[in-house]
Amino acid sequence: MSAESEEGGIKRWSILEYEIKDGKFEINYRYPDEVDVEVIDDERRQTALRARFGDKPVVYPPMPKTAFELKP
């Protein structure tokens, strides 16, 4: 998705934040002027989680034994 910028050009998003809850899908787009995507930042994830869920703990399921980490 993209949006019209104030200058009249196309403004493309850099980060997609989404939540699926009770059968509904909510999505937020973050644009390049809002976040530096060139930097891998774990704090950015934590900030997004706190904004969405407050101080509730987020528990991720265990990774499958066949999983591997991709390096940038």
N, C-alpha and C positions, 0 to 999 in steps of 0.2 A: 504494500500500500504506500501511497505517497499523498502529500497534501500540497496545496498551493502555498507558497511562501508570500510574505508581505511584498517582496520585490516582483512577484508575478511568476517566478520560476517554480520548478518542482522541488519540493523538500522531501527527501527520503529518510526514513527512519533507520536507526542503527541498532537499536535493541528492542526486542519484543518481550513484554512482561504479560503473562496470562495466568488466569485462575479458572479452573472448572469446579463448580460447586453447585450441588443440588440440580444438576442437569443444565446449568446455565454457564455460558462462556463469557468471561470478561477479559478484555485485552487493553493494554496501554502501550503506546509507542513512545520510545525515547529517541530524540533527534541528536545529530552530531554536536549541536551547540549546547546540549545538556550533559553529555558524557564523552569521555575520551576512550574510544574503543581500541586504541593502539596499546593501551596499558591493561594487562590482565590484573584485575583487582578483586580480591575476595571480599573486601569491604563493601564494594558495590552490591554484591549479592546479599550480604547481611543487611545493608540499608534497605534494599527492596523487600526483604523478608520482614524486617521490623515495621516498615510502612504498611504492609499487608496484614500481618498477624500479631503485631505488638510484641509483647514479651513471651508469647507462647513458644514452647520449644518446637523446633522443626526436626522431625526424625526421618531420616532417609533409609530406605530398605537396604539391606546388604547387597553389595555388588556381586553379580554372578562370578563363578570361578573363571569363566571364559572372557571376562571383561579385561580391557587394557586401556591405558591412558594415551590419548592423542597429544602429541607435543606440537605447539604452534610453529 
